[in-house]
Amino acid sequence: MTGGMQFPTPLIPATLIKRYKRFLADCRLEDGREVTAHCANPGSMMGLAEPGMRIWLEPNDDPKKKLKYGWRLVEHADGHFTGVDTSVPNRALKAALEVGKIAEFAAYSSLRAEVKYGENSRIDFLLSGDGLPDAYVEVKSVTLSREPGLAEFPDSVTARGAKHLRELAKMADAGHRAVMLYLVQRTDCTDFQLASDIDPTYAAEFDAAQARGVERLVIGTQITPDGVEVGHPFAG
């Protein structure tokens, strides 16, 4: 897969019974067995954790892992997919950046991930290149959609996200490129907005950061049970 990531183990379909304690989900496999899967998503997962939903799990045989399944996707009734694993965006974006797929960063020759900066923070990606300002890129996974075609972030209050915006603004003040990249892990959305009614503080912090030079970049994805491909930027 070019410019994205493939799931290491083939996914299997299941039906969601319930999500609980944020990181656990009881599921029913197609053969009738009930299993508990790890849910790698700390958000509210609004609209994505309803009992009876068709979901896709990634099995594993790692003896170090207590849970033998990880919840990766929701398959909607109309055939569209939403990725629920918040670790996927960084893996998919790293692959896309390494092959120069994202035009906004294609001129950069060096890529580092999880670099310490600011006040006890780590930037998702730090890009550098000859004659270019360093680019600090913070990534957020977008899974919320309350209106057809419209993706929103965040799906719950995120003090951590607000802190990241303040850190990015400081990088912009210092003359670097600072980019807030929202990766939309839904195949049914073509527009994006901040969910200011859910977290007005985050929305205000974003406006303040943008006024100081922080860039906004929203990128879509192509998702199947095979993997997640980084798509094209949303307009606007």
N, C-alpha and C positions, 0 to 999 in steps of 0.2 A: 504494500500500500504506500503510495507516494503522497507525502504531505499529510500524514495522519497516523493512526495507530490501529493495529489489528489486535483483537483479543487473543491472548496467548493460547487459551483453551476454548474450543467451540462452546458457544452458549446453548443453554437448553431452556425451553419455554416452561412456564409455571403459572399458577394462579395465586395472587396475593390473598392470604387469609387476614393478616393484620400486621401493621408496623407498630413497634412499641420500644420504649426506652431509647428512642432516636436511632439507635444503631442495630436494631434487631428486626427481623421480619419473618413471620411464619408463612410458609408457602406450600402449595400442593403441586407436586409434579404430575406430569401427564399419566404416569402409571399409578397414580393414587396415593403415593407416599407423601407424608407431610415432613418437611424439613425446615430448619431455621437457617436463614441466610444473614450474612453481615451486610448492613446498609451503610455504605461509606458516604453519608450525607448528613451534616449536622443541622441543616435547615429545616424549615417546617414541611417542605415537600408538598405545599398546598396544591391540591388537585391531582396529586400523583401517587397517593397512598390509600386509595379507596379499596376496601375489600372487594374481591372479584375481578380486579384488573388483571389483564394478561401482562406478565412481566418475563424478563429473560435473566437467567442466572448463569454465573460462571463457576463450574465445579473446580475443586482443587483436591490434590492428594498430599498436600504439605502437612507432614506430621506435627509441625510447629503451630499450625492453625487449628483452633478448637472447632470453628465453623467451617464446614466443607463446601459452602456455597457463598458466592458474593452476588448481590443484586446489582445489575448493570443497566438494564433498560426497562422502560415502560413502552408497551405497544398499544397505541390507541385504537379505538374501534374503526377509525378511518384509515388505518394502516400506517400512520405516522409514528415516529419514535421520539422518545425523550430519554436522554442519558442522565442517570441519577447519581453516578459515581463522581464525586467532586475531584478525584485524583486524575480523571481522564483528560480534562482540558490541558493540563500542563504537559502530559505525555504527548498528546496529539499536536499541540503547538510546538513543542520542541522538535518533533519530526518535521513539521512544516517549515520552521525557521531554518533548520539545517539544510534544507534543499532550496531555500530562497523563494518559497511559495507565496509568502506574504509580502506584497509589493512595498508596503510602507517600511519594511526593514531589509529589503533585498540587498542594499548597498553595504550592510554591515558584514564584516568578515569573522568576527569573534563572538561566541555565545557562551555565557556562563549562567548556570542555574543556582537558585537558592544562595545568593550572595548577601552577606551581612551588610546592612547599611542603616542609617538613621539611629533611632533609639530602640535597641533590642528588636530590630526587624530584619527580615530577609526579603529581598526582592525576588520575584519569581524568575525573571530573566534580566541579565545585564548584557547589552549588546555594545560592541565597540568596533571601530573601523578607522582607518587612516583618514584624517581630515574631517571626521564626523564627531559631533558631540555624543558622549555616551548616552545610551537610551535605557532608561529604567522602566521595565514593563511589568506591571502588576496585573494578574489574571483573576477574573471572577467567572464562575460557572453560572450560567443563566438557565433556569428551568421553569420559572413561573410564567403562566399565561392565563389571564382571566378574561381576555377578549380574543375572538378569533384572529389569528395572524399577528398578535401583539405579544412580544416577550417583555418581561419586566424583571427588575432586580432592585432590591433584594426581596426574598420571600418571607423574611423575618427581620427583626431589629438586629443590626450588626455593628456593634461598637468597634470590633476589630477592623471591619471594612472602612469605617470612618477614620480610624487611626492610619490606615494605609494611604488614604487620600491626603492626609496632612503630611505624611512622610514624602509622598510624591511631590507635593507642592514645594517642599523644601529643596528637592532636587531641581525642580524647575527654576526656583529662585537662584540656585547656584549656577545656572546656565546649561544644565543638562536637558536632554529630552526626557520627559516623564509621561508615560502612557498608561492610561487605565483601559485595559483590554477586557471587554465582556465577550466571552465565547458562549454563544447561544446553543445549548445542547438540545435543541428541538428542531424537527424537520418541518413543522407546521407554522413557522413564524417568519415574517419578512420585515417587521418593524420592531422597534425597541423604545422603551422609556423607563425612567426610574420610577419605582413604586413609592412615591413620596408620601402616600397615605399610610403605608406600612411603616416606613422609617423616615420621618421628616428630617431628622438630624443628619442622616446619611445624605439625603438630597441636598441639604444646605451645605454640607461639607464638600459635596461634589461641585456645586456652583462656585464656592470659594476657591477650590483647587483649580478649576477651569479658568477662573479669572486671573490666576497667577501663572497660567501657561501649561497646565496639565492637559494633555490631549485625550480625547475619547475615541476609542476604536471598537466597533461592534462587528463581530465576525460570526457568520453562520456555520453550520456543520451539515454533513451528509452522514446519516447514521443508519446502520443495518446491524443485524446480529453478528456480522463479521468484524465490524470495527467502526471507528469514527474518523471521518475525513474532514479536515479543515476546509471550509468553503470560502465564500467571498464576503467582503465587508458589506454591511447594510448601508443603504444610502442615508444621508443626513447626519 
